Amino acid sequence: MILAKIGITGEIKRICKNFVCNYDINDVTLVHTCASDVTQNLIEPMDIHAARPLDAVKIITLPRIHDPRGNLTFAESGAQIPFSLNRAYWIYDVPAGEERGGHSHHEMWQLLIAVGGSFNVNVCDGENWRTFTLNRPYEGLIIPPGIWRTLDNFSSGGVCLSLVSTHYEEADYIRDFEDFKKTCRQ
């Protein structure tokens, strides 16, 4: 795998044996050109340390279908979700003042959505922190691998839906912040 940053747009080009993927970290769009019919995971985690890691963390707007009977929002792998979806889980009934997350991943991509209520997502690249507030069920936060994340400030009834690129694998987690910072320096 070869990664290269192209120009000043923040575009990341990943060249693999059978295909080329272009990642635009400015607006989280993805274009892939296949040299052959590849039906497995075309969208694999990129090495975010090759770019500005926190710039790859983005809020995306998901499609909304307005209907007087109630609105509908959806997300599909390879369309709105810039990775292959392999697992979904949700966090709810978080007591006031509690924090979730507190880890990073080696390989896993994540899309977080506040399907009910609101909460904050705090992300760190080993040096810099940013906070995103999620409070709309038609918006999601894309978090690539190599980013530390914590979730806090859950509202009453807050529900966080997490759509991720990998099956659960404990070895993918970095749970100690000091170890995470060492990994970022490598």
N, CA, C and O of each residue as an XYZ file, in Angstrom:
744
protein
N       0.842     -1.176      0.000
C       0.000      0.000      0.000
C       0.885      1.237      0.000
O       1.867      1.309      0.738
N       0.529      2.210     -0.836
C       1.258      3.461     -0.918
C       0.267      4.580     -0.679
O      -0.817      4.599     -1.263
N       0.642      5.510      0.179
C      -0.198      6.684      0.415
C       0.572      7.924     -0.001
O       1.777      8.016      0.238
N      -0.100      8.863     -0.612
C       0.552     10.104     -0.982
C      -0.443     11.235     -0.831
O      -1.612     11.090     -1.190
N       0.006     12.346     -0.310
C      -0.844     13.531     -0.229
C      -0.672     14.297     -1.539
O       0.447     14.575     -1.971
N      -1.793     14.629     -2.154
C      -1.763     15.260     -3.463
C      -2.193     16.717     -3.317
O      -3.306     16.991     -2.869
N      -1.337     17.636     -3.683
C      -1.687     19.050     -3.728
C      -2.048     19.633     -2.373
O      -1.723     19.073     -1.327
N      -2.730     20.774     -2.417
C      -3.082     21.475     -1.193
C      -4.518     21.220     -0.779
O      -4.986     21.810      0.195
N      -5.236     20.355     -1.493
C      -6.648     20.143     -1.204
C      -6.858     19.183     -0.043
O      -7.977     19.047      0.451
N      -5.804     18.521      0.395
C      -5.965     17.536      1.449
C      -6.345     16.177      0.913
O      -6.705     15.284      1.681
N      -6.270     16.005     -0.405
C      -6.638     14.725     -0.995
C      -5.557     13.689     -0.676
O      -4.361     13.967     -0.770
N      -5.998     12.507     -0.303
C      -5.091     11.404     -0.017
C      -5.298     10.358     -1.102
O      -6.431      9.954     -1.360
N      -4.244      9.923     -1.726
C      -4.354      8.882     -2.744
C      -3.740      7.613     -2.181
O      -2.600      7.614     -1.715
N      -4.507      6.531     -2.228
C      -4.062      5.225     -1.754
C      -3.980      4.321     -2.966
O      -4.989      4.056     -3.619
N      -2.793      3.849     -3.266
C      -2.595      3.013     -4.440
C      -2.398      1.577     -3.973
O      -1.471      1.287     -3.217
N      -3.257      0.695     -4.416
C      -3.196     -0.707     -4.050
C      -2.943     -1.524     -5.306
O      -2.879     -0.973     -6.406
N      -2.801     -2.818     -5.151
C      -2.453     -3.637     -6.302
C      -3.534     -3.648     -7.375
O      -3.200     -3.775     -8.553
N      -4.809     -3.521     -7.029
C      -5.869     -3.618     -8.020
C      -6.698     -2.359     -8.194
O      -7.540     -2.299     -9.090
N      -6.484     -1.364     -7.370
C      -7.350     -0.198     -7.489
C      -6.698      1.026     -6.871
O      -5.736      0.922     -6.111
N      -7.236      2.180     -7.208
C      -6.780      3.438     -6.653
C      -7.965      4.070     -5.943
O      -9.052      4.153     -6.513
N      -7.775      4.513     -4.715
C      -8.831      5.208     -3.974
C      -8.378      6.631     -3.715
O      -7.240      6.856     -3.304
N      -9.244      7.578     -3.947
C      -8.971      8.971     -3.615
C      -9.817      9.358     -2.426
O     -11.039      9.221     -2.463
N      -9.191      9.835     -1.378
C      -9.891     10.308     -0.194
C      -9.721     11.813     -0.139
O      -8.591     12.300     -0.141
N     -10.796     12.553     -0.091
C     -10.724     13.990      0.083
C     -11.124     14.284      1.518
O     -12.305     14.245      1.861
N     -10.133     14.581      2.360
C     -10.420     14.763      3.778
C     -11.072     16.106      4.064
O     -11.454     16.373      5.203
N     -11.207     16.962      3.048
C     -11.882     18.229      3.278
C     -13.390     18.080      3.300
O     -14.060     18.789      4.051
N     -13.947     17.181      2.500
C     -15.393     17.024      2.544
C     -15.807     15.555      2.568
O     -16.946     15.221      2.243
N     -14.889     14.689      2.949
C     -15.144     13.270      3.144
C     -15.863     12.658      1.938
O     -16.840     11.922      2.079
N     -15.351     12.982      0.760
C     -15.872     12.304     -0.419
C     -14.884     11.226     -0.818
O     -13.700     11.304     -0.492
N     -15.370     10.231     -1.516
C     -14.527      9.113     -1.899
C     -14.816      8.753     -3.338
O     -15.973      8.635     -3.744
N     -13.767      8.583     -4.098
C     -13.901      8.078     -5.453
C     -12.935      6.920     -5.571
O     -11.776      7.039     -5.172
N     -13.388      5.802     -6.110
C     -12.440      4.719     -6.341
C     -12.563      4.219     -7.773
O     -13.654      4.109     -8.332
N     -11.418      3.927     -8.332
C     -11.350      3.423     -9.692
C     -10.749      2.036     -9.620
O      -9.633      1.869     -9.127
N     -11.459      1.053    -10.097
C     -11.002     -0.328     -9.990
C     -10.402     -0.789    -11.307
O     -10.971     -0.564    -12.375
N      -9.246     -1.435    -11.220
C      -8.629     -2.031    -12.393
C      -9.271     -3.378    -12.686
O      -9.159     -3.889    -13.800
N      -9.938     -3.955    -11.703
C     -10.643     -5.219    -11.889
C     -11.861     -5.223    -10.983
O     -11.999     -4.342    -10.134
N     -12.736     -6.186    -11.145
C     -13.906     -6.279    -10.272
C     -13.464     -6.780     -8.916
O     -13.211     -7.972     -8.742
N     -13.370     -5.893     -7.968
C     -12.984     -6.242     -6.605
C     -14.223     -6.070     -5.756
O     -14.715     -4.952     -5.609
N     -14.741     -7.153     -5.192
C     -15.993     -7.066     -4.447
C     -15.785     -7.037     -2.948
O     -16.741     -6.821     -2.204
N     -14.578     -7.245     -2.486
C     -14.332     -7.181     -1.040
C     -14.149     -5.728     -0.625
O     -14.455     -4.823     -1.401
N     -13.661     -5.493      0.575
C     -13.549     -4.136      1.103
C     -12.671     -3.264      0.208
O     -11.444     -3.345      0.268
N     -13.298     -2.434     -0.617
C     -12.534     -1.507     -1.435
C     -12.058     -0.318     -0.620
O     -11.033      0.291     -0.924
N     -12.806     -0.002      0.404
C     -12.498      1.178      1.201
C     -11.886      0.692      2.501
O     -12.593      0.302      3.430
N     -10.577      0.720      2.555
C      -9.870      0.247      3.740
C      -9.315      1.447      4.490
O      -9.143      2.515      3.903
N      -9.029      1.286      5.790
C      -8.480      2.409      6.553
C      -7.175      2.916      5.941
O      -6.306      2.133      5.558
N      -7.057      4.242      5.859
C      -5.815      4.808      5.365
C      -4.928      5.151      6.552
O      -5.408      5.227      7.683
N      -3.676      5.352      6.313
C      -2.736      5.759      7.343
C      -2.932      7.250      7.579
O      -2.379      8.070      6.845
N      -3.706      7.611      8.589
C      -4.043      9.014      8.801
C      -2.838      9.810      9.298
O      -2.876     11.040      9.303
N      -1.769      9.129      9.716
C      -0.585      9.856     10.151
C       0.147     10.465      8.958
O       1.043     11.288      9.147
N      -0.220     10.076      7.718
C       0.384     10.651      6.527
C      -0.224     12.014      6.212
O       0.333     12.758      5.406
N      -1.348     12.357      6.825
C      -2.019     13.630      6.585
C      -2.132     14.376      7.914
O      -1.425     14.061      8.871
N      -3.026     15.366      7.965
C      -3.317     16.057      9.221
C      -4.434     15.265      9.888
O      -5.587     15.385      9.475
N      -4.133     14.463     10.901
C      -5.120     13.522     11.441
C      -6.449     14.141     11.861
O      -7.498     13.594     11.522
N      -6.447     15.249     12.577
C      -7.714     15.818     13.029
C      -8.536     16.392     11.885
O      -9.751     16.537     12.021
N      -7.907     16.724     10.760
C      -8.665     17.199      9.603
C      -9.504     16.090      8.982
O     -10.471     16.362      8.271
N      -9.133     14.839      9.252
C      -9.894     13.707      8.712
C     -11.148     13.417      9.532
O     -12.016     12.668      9.082
N     -11.257     13.992     10.719
C     -12.460     13.841     11.555
C     -13.456     14.898     11.077
O     -13.196     16.097     11.182
N     -14.589     14.449     10.557
C     -15.527     15.365      9.920
C     -16.968     15.026     10.257
O     -17.328     13.856     10.392
N     -17.788     16.058     10.393
C     -19.235     15.861     10.462
C     -19.750     15.788      9.035
O     -19.436     16.641      8.204
N     -20.546     14.760      8.759
C     -21.159     14.622      7.443
C     -22.677     14.714      7.613
O     -23.226     14.348      8.652
N     -23.327     15.205      6.582
C     -24.790     15.269      6.580
C     -25.309     14.083      5.792
O     -24.934     13.872      4.638
N     -26.170     13.317      6.425
C     -26.759     12.134      5.799
C     -28.044     12.531      5.081
O     -28.657     13.542      5.425
N     -28.458     11.749      4.091
C     -29.693     12.062      3.370
C     -30.904     12.062      4.310
O     -30.996     11.254      5.235
N     -31.826     12.987      4.046
C     -33.074     13.055      4.811
C     -34.239     13.001      3.852
O     -34.274     13.721      2.854
N     -35.177     12.154      4.157
C     -36.417     12.106      3.397
C     -37.502     12.679      4.302
O     -37.879     12.078      5.308
N     -37.993     13.855      3.918
C     -39.022     14.531      4.702
C     -40.378     13.940      4.355
O     -40.716     13.756      3.186
N     -41.140     13.648      5.390
C     -42.458     13.052      5.196
C     -43.337     13.519      6.343
O     -42.879     13.535      7.486
N     -44.582     13.900      6.085
C     -45.460     14.347      7.166
C     -45.695     13.269      8.225
O     -46.068     13.587      9.354
N     -45.482     12.007      7.877
C     -45.658     10.916      8.840
C     -44.419     10.711      9.704
O     -44.455      9.943     10.666
N     -43.331     11.385      9.371
C     -42.067     11.244     10.090
C     -40.925     11.165      9.095
O     -41.070     10.592      8.015
N     -39.800     11.738      9.458
C     -38.639     11.788      8.566
C     -37.852     10.489      8.615
O     -37.954      9.721      9.572
N     -37.067     10.253      7.574
C     -36.242      9.065      7.477
C     -34.842      9.476      7.036
O     -34.686     10.278      6.115
N     -33.838      8.931      7.685
C     -32.441      9.142      7.311
C     -31.797      7.776      7.147
O     -32.138      6.831      7.859
N     -30.865      7.674      6.207
C     -30.189      6.395      5.980
C     -28.710      6.634      5.701
O     -28.281      7.757      5.436
N     -27.947      5.553      5.768
C     -26.520      5.583      5.441
C     -26.151      4.236      4.835
O     -26.537      3.187      5.350
N     -25.401      4.274      3.738
C     -24.992      3.061      3.051
C     -23.473      3.030      2.918
O     -22.835      4.057      2.685
N     -22.903      1.827      3.072
C     -21.468      1.640      2.860
C     -21.108      2.038      1.447
O     -21.807      1.692      0.494
N     -20.010      2.769      1.317
C     -19.529      3.159      0.003
C     -20.243      4.351     -0.586
O     -19.802      4.896     -1.598
N     -21.339      4.772      0.025
C     -22.053      5.960     -0.442
C     -21.845      7.061      0.597
O     -20.937      7.880      0.455
N     -22.676      7.087      1.637
C     -22.500      8.078      2.690
C     -21.402      7.674      3.673
O     -20.730      8.530      4.248
N     -21.228      6.379      3.859
C     -20.210      5.877      4.794
C     -18.964      5.526      3.988
O     -19.014      4.638      3.138
N     -17.842      6.209      4.241
C     -16.644      5.984      3.420
C     -15.823      4.762      3.846
O     -14.594      4.784      3.777
N     -16.500      3.703      4.284
C     -15.839      2.448      4.630
C     -16.876      1.340      4.561
O     -18.078      1.602      4.518
N     -16.405      0.107      4.550
C     -17.320     -1.040      4.550
C     -17.825     -1.262      5.965
O     -17.033     -1.404      6.896
N     -19.120     -1.290      6.125
C     -19.751     -1.453      7.436
C     -19.722     -2.928      7.853
O     -20.209     -3.801      7.133
N     -19.138     -3.188      9.035
C     -19.063     -4.554      9.546
C     -19.719     -4.740     10.908
O     -19.954     -5.872     11.329
N     -20.017     -3.642     11.604
C     -20.601     -3.780     12.937
C     -21.336     -2.498     13.294
O     -20.953     -1.403     12.879
N     -22.398     -2.659     14.071
C     -23.145     -1.515     14.610
C     -23.416     -1.786     16.085
O     -23.720     -2.913     16.477
N     -23.303     -0.750     16.883
C     -23.697     -0.843     18.289
C     -24.150      0.533     18.740
O     -23.866      1.526     18.070
N     -24.852      0.609     19.866
C     -25.338      1.886     20.351
C     -25.126      1.988     21.854
O     -25.138      0.998     22.585
N     -24.931      3.225     22.276
C     -24.680      3.562     23.681
C     -25.859      4.397     24.150
O     -26.251      5.350     23.477
N     -26.430      4.046     25.304
C     -27.610      4.748     25.808
C     -27.651      4.625     27.325
O     -26.848      3.899     27.912
N     -28.577      5.327     27.959
C     -28.718      5.343     29.423
C     -27.413      5.699     30.128
O     -27.090      5.127     31.169
N     -26.658      6.651     29.556
C     -25.396      7.080     30.167
C     -25.733      8.014     31.327
O     -26.370      9.046     31.117
N     -25.317      7.669     32.544
C     -25.608      8.533     33.692
C     -24.957      9.913     33.558
O     -23.909     10.052     32.927
N     -25.578     10.915     34.146
C     -25.048     12.281     34.113
C     -23.616     12.294     34.619
O     -23.300     11.680     35.638
N     -22.750     13.001     33.896
C     -21.360     13.160     34.305
C     -20.439     12.017     33.887
O     -19.229     12.106     34.097
N     -20.970     10.957     33.308
C     -20.132      9.820     32.897
C     -19.554     10.043     31.507
O     -20.083     10.818     30.709
N     -18.462      9.349     31.240
C     -17.761      9.444     29.961
C     -17.649      8.058     29.349
O     -17.420      7.075     30.053
N     -17.810      7.987     28.045
C     -17.626      6.731     27.304
C     -16.428      6.896     26.379
O     -15.865      7.985     26.267
N     -16.047      5.826     25.728
C     -14.893      5.866     24.822
C     -13.614      5.778     25.625
O     -13.435      4.852     26.417
N     -12.731      6.728     25.427
C     -11.448      6.703     26.120
C     -10.494      5.695     25.492
O      -9.839      4.924     26.193
N     -10.424      5.710     24.154
C      -9.538      4.796     23.443
C      -9.333      5.277     22.013
O      -9.962      6.233     21.560
N      -8.436      4.586     21.315
C      -8.196      4.794     19.896
C      -8.188      3.427     19.231
O      -8.276      2.400     19.904
N      -8.083      3.418     17.924
C      -8.036      2.165     17.174
C      -6.877      2.187     16.185
O      -6.519      3.235     15.648
N      -6.305      1.024     15.957
C      -5.249      0.877     14.950
C      -5.836      0.868     13.543
O      -5.261      1.472     12.637
N      -6.972      0.194     13.342
C      -7.525     -0.023     12.005
C      -8.961      0.460     11.815
O      -9.363      0.736     10.685
N      -9.726      0.566     12.866
C     -11.171      0.765     12.753
C     -11.567      2.197     12.400
O     -11.107      3.151     13.027
N     -12.429      2.335     11.387
C     -13.119      3.570     11.061
C     -14.445      3.571     11.803
O     -15.000      2.509     12.086
N     -14.959      4.757     12.120
C     -16.190      4.852     12.889
C     -17.030      6.026     12.408
O     -16.505      7.087     12.071
N     -18.346      5.819     12.380
C     -19.305      6.888     12.140
C     -20.221      6.926     13.355
O     -20.928      5.957     13.631
N     -20.212      8.046     14.085
C     -21.065      8.222     15.260
C     -22.246      9.113     14.889
O     -22.082     10.129     14.214
N     -23.448      8.717     15.341
C     -24.670      9.469     15.059
C     -25.475      9.590     16.353
O     -25.680      8.601     17.057
N     -25.925     10.790     16.658
C     -26.829     11.002     17.797
C     -28.248     10.730     17.291
O     -28.911     11.635     16.784
N     -28.711      9.490     17.428
C     -30.053      9.155     16.948
C     -31.128      9.635     17.918
O     -32.312      9.641     17.581
N     -30.721     10.035     19.112
C     -31.619     10.626     20.092
C     -30.818     11.516     21.019
O     -29.709     11.151     21.410
N     -31.341     12.664     21.379
C     -30.653     13.561     22.309
C     -29.374     14.121     21.727
O     -29.262     14.350     20.522
N     -28.400     14.340     22.619
C     -27.132     14.935     22.182
C     -25.996     14.459     23.079
O     -26.224     13.928     24.166
N     -24.782     14.657     22.608
C     -23.574     14.368     23.370
C     -22.393     15.024     22.662
O     -22.503     15.428     21.505
N     -21.270     15.126     23.356
C     -20.036     15.669     22.787
C     -19.087     14.529     22.465
O     -19.038     13.523     23.173
N     -18.333     14.702     21.384
C     -17.256     13.782     21.030
C     -15.969     14.595     21.037
O     -15.828     15.551     20.274
N     -15.039     14.217     21.893
C     -13.749     14.884     22.013
C     -12.709     14.002     21.330
O     -12.566     12.829     21.673
N     -11.982     14.564     20.362
C     -11.002     13.781     19.611
C      -9.620     14.408     19.759
O      -9.482     15.622     19.907
N      -8.602     13.551     19.716
C      -7.218     14.000     19.888
C      -6.320     13.212     18.948
O      -6.507     12.011     18.751
N      -5.334     13.907     18.366
C      -4.365     13.252     17.492
C      -3.042     12.982     18.204
O      -2.044     12.647     17.567
N      -3.041     13.129     19.520
C      -1.822     12.943     20.300
C      -1.275     14.257     20.824
O      -0.509     14.283     21.787
N      -1.679     15.365     20.177
C      -1.256     16.699     20.595
C      -2.425     17.656     20.701
O      -2.552     18.381     21.687
N      -3.276     17.662     19.697
C      -4.366     18.630     19.612
C      -5.706     17.962     19.878
O      -5.920     16.799     19.533
N      -6.614     18.732     20.505
C      -7.961     18.253     20.815
C      -8.984     19.086     20.048
O      -8.785     20.281     19.825
N     -10.078     18.444     19.647
C     -11.253     19.130     19.092
C     -12.490     18.497     19.697
O     -12.498     17.304     20.000
N     -13.534     19.289     19.875
C     -14.807     18.793     20.395
C     -15.901     19.039     19.364
O     -16.025     20.132     18.812
N     -16.694     17.994     19.116
C     -17.845     18.066     18.218
C     -19.086     17.754     19.041
O     -19.085     16.809     19.830
N     -20.140     18.537     18.866
C     -21.420     18.248     19.499
C     -22.325     17.607     18.460
O     -22.574     18.180     17.399
N     -22.816     16.413     18.776
C     -23.751     15.727     17.888
C     -25.141     15.829     18.495
O     -25.350     15.441     19.644
N     -26.092     16.349     17.726
C     -27.453     16.528     18.239
C     -28.515     16.465     17.145
O     -29.663     16.851     17.367
N     -28.132     15.978     15.965
C     -29.083     15.849     14.858
C     -28.986     14.429     14.298
O     -27.888     13.978     13.972
N     -30.097     13.724     14.182
C     -30.046     12.335     13.716
C     -29.680     12.189     12.242
O     -29.509     11.068     11.762
N     -29.558     13.285     11.525
C     -29.164     13.228     10.114
C     -27.717     13.688      9.914
O     -27.296     13.925      8.782
N     -26.955     13.817     11.003
C     -25.536     14.134     10.913
C     -24.732     13.068     11.639
O     -25.171     12.510     12.644
N     -23.561     12.801     11.114
C     -22.679     11.830     11.741
C     -21.256     12.338     11.753
O     -20.881     13.193     10.951
N     -20.472     11.811     12.661
C     -19.065     12.184     12.784
C     -18.204     11.013     12.345
O     -18.248      9.940     12.947
N     -17.421     11.222     11.294
C     -16.484     10.213     10.798
C     -15.199     10.323     11.606
O     -14.619     11.404     11.712
N     -14.748      9.197     12.181
C     -13.478      9.153     12.917
C     -12.622      8.056     12.302
O     -12.987      6.882     12.366
N     -11.490      8.419     11.710
C     -10.601      7.409     11.141
C      -9.760      6.742     12.238
O      -9.790      7.185     13.386
N      -9.021      5.699     11.903
C      -8.132      5.090     12.886
C      -7.044      6.079     13.316
O      -6.741      7.037     12.605
N      -6.472      5.831     14.478
C      -5.377      6.660     14.964
C      -5.819      7.927     15.657
O      -5.007      8.829     15.863
N      -7.092      8.022     16.023
C      -7.631      9.194     16.717
C      -8.195      8.743     18.064
O      -9.003      7.816     18.123
N      -7.769      9.398     19.139
C      -8.311      9.146     20.479
C      -9.675      9.797     20.556
O      -9.868     10.898     20.042
N     -10.634      9.121     21.201
C     -11.959      9.701     21.324
C     -12.552      9.430     22.699
O     -12.371      8.357     23.276
N     -13.274     10.442     23.215
C     -14.103     10.284     24.402
C     -15.461     10.882     24.082
O     -15.562     11.812     23.283
N     -16.500     10.353     24.701
C     -17.855     10.855     24.536
C     -18.354     11.273     25.911
O     -18.242     10.512     26.872
N     -18.908     12.485     26.012
C     -19.401     12.960     27.298
C     -20.557     13.927     27.090
O     -20.992     14.162     25.962
N     -21.042     14.476     28.177
C     -22.123     15.460     28.157
C     -23.383     14.909     27.477
O     -24.032     15.610     26.700
N     -23.720     13.656     27.773
C     -24.925     13.039     27.217
C     -26.162     13.698     27.800
O     -26.267     13.876     29.013
N     -27.092     14.057     26.939
C     -28.370     14.580     27.404
C     -29.216     13.416     27.918
O     -28.919     12.254     27.643
N     -30.263     13.736     28.659
C     -31.212     12.713     29.080
C     -31.825     12.107     27.825
O     -32.330     12.837     26.971
N     -31.791     10.813     27.702
C     -32.316     10.145     26.521
C     -31.357     10.114     25.347
O     -31.731      9.694     24.252
N     -30.118     10.556     25.563
C     -29.128     10.556     24.488
C     -28.781      9.131     24.049
O     -28.536      8.258     24.880
N     -28.765      8.910     22.734
C     -28.411      7.599     22.171
C     -27.371      7.827     21.084
O     -27.593      8.602     20.153
N     -26.235      7.147     21.210
C     -25.159      7.225     20.233
C     -25.125      5.930     19.430
O     -24.856      4.861     19.979
N     -25.398      6.024     18.133
C     -25.267      4.890     17.224
C     -23.863      4.920     16.650
O     -23.407      5.957     16.168
N     -23.174      3.782     16.699
C     -21.819      3.674     16.182
C     -21.790      2.640     15.063
O     -22.106      1.470     15.281
N     -21.411      3.076     13.868
C     -21.257      2.205     12.716
C     -19.767      2.107     12.431
O     -19.104      3.128     12.255
N     -19.228      0.880     12.382
C     -17.773      0.725     12.312
C     -17.356     -0.243     11.210
O     -18.151     -1.039     10.712
N     -16.086     -0.144     10.853
C     -15.541     -0.883      9.718
C     -15.049     -2.285     10.054
O     -14.781     -3.070      9.145
N     -14.926     -2.615     11.325
C     -14.359     -3.918     11.689
C     -15.278     -4.653     12.665
O     -16.115     -4.048     13.334
N     -15.100     -5.947     12.724
C     -15.711     -6.721     13.793
C     -14.928     -6.427     15.062
O     -13.804     -5.931     14.993
N     -15.509     -6.726     16.224
C     -14.820     -6.448     17.480
C     -13.530     -7.261     17.544
O     -13.527     -8.472     17.323
N     -12.440     -6.568     17.851
C     -11.130     -7.196     18.017
C     -10.368     -6.389     19.057
O      -9.932     -5.271     18.780
N     -10.206     -6.943     20.241
C      -9.567     -6.215     21.337
C      -8.174     -5.705     20.956
O      -7.758     -4.643     21.418
N      -7.460     -6.445     20.128
C      -6.102     -6.046     19.737
C      -6.095     -4.738     18.932
O      -5.048     -4.103     18.812
N      -7.237     -4.330     18.383
C      -7.317     -3.096     17.611
C      -7.386     -1.857     18.511
O      -7.178     -0.741     18.035
N      -7.671     -2.036     19.783
C      -7.852     -0.924     20.713
C      -6.529     -0.480     21.336
O      -5.671     -1.304     21.652
N      -6.380      0.828     21.508
C      -5.334      1.409     22.361
C      -6.100      2.079     23.484
O      -6.783      3.080     23.267
N      -5.988      1.526     24.693
C      -6.815      2.006     25.806
C      -6.074      2.902     26.793
O      -6.697      3.485     27.679
N      -4.767      3.021     26.656
C      -3.967      3.870     27.535
C      -3.532      5.110     26.746
O      -2.910      4.989     25.691
N      -3.859      6.301     27.261
C      -3.586      7.537     26.535
C      -2.090      7.754     26.325
O      -1.687      8.237     25.266
N      -1.257      7.409     27.308
C       0.191      7.567     27.159
C       0.725      6.648     26.064
O       1.591      7.046     25.286
N       0.210      5.415     26.001
C       0.606      4.512     24.915
C       0.158      5.061     23.566
O       0.879      4.942     22.574
N      -1.018      5.655     23.526
C      -1.524      6.268     22.299
C      -0.589      7.389     21.835
O      -0.253      7.462     20.653
N      -0.169      8.259     22.752
C       0.715      9.362     22.381
C       2.051      8.841     21.860
O       2.623      9.417     20.935
N       2.552      7.756     22.450
C       3.797      7.147     21.947
C       3.598      6.623     20.536
O       4.476      6.775     19.687
N       2.455      6.009     20.281
C       2.147      5.485     18.947
C       2.103      6.624     17.926
O       2.562      6.463     16.796
N       1.555      7.768     18.321
C       1.458      8.911     17.413
C       2.822      9.454     17.031
O       2.992      9.973     15.928
N       3.795      9.344     17.921
C       5.146      9.875     17.666
C       5.959      8.973     16.763
O       6.977      9.399     16.217
N       5.526      7.729     16.597
C       6.306      6.783     15.791
C       6.141      7.015     14.318
O       6.734      6.300     13.510
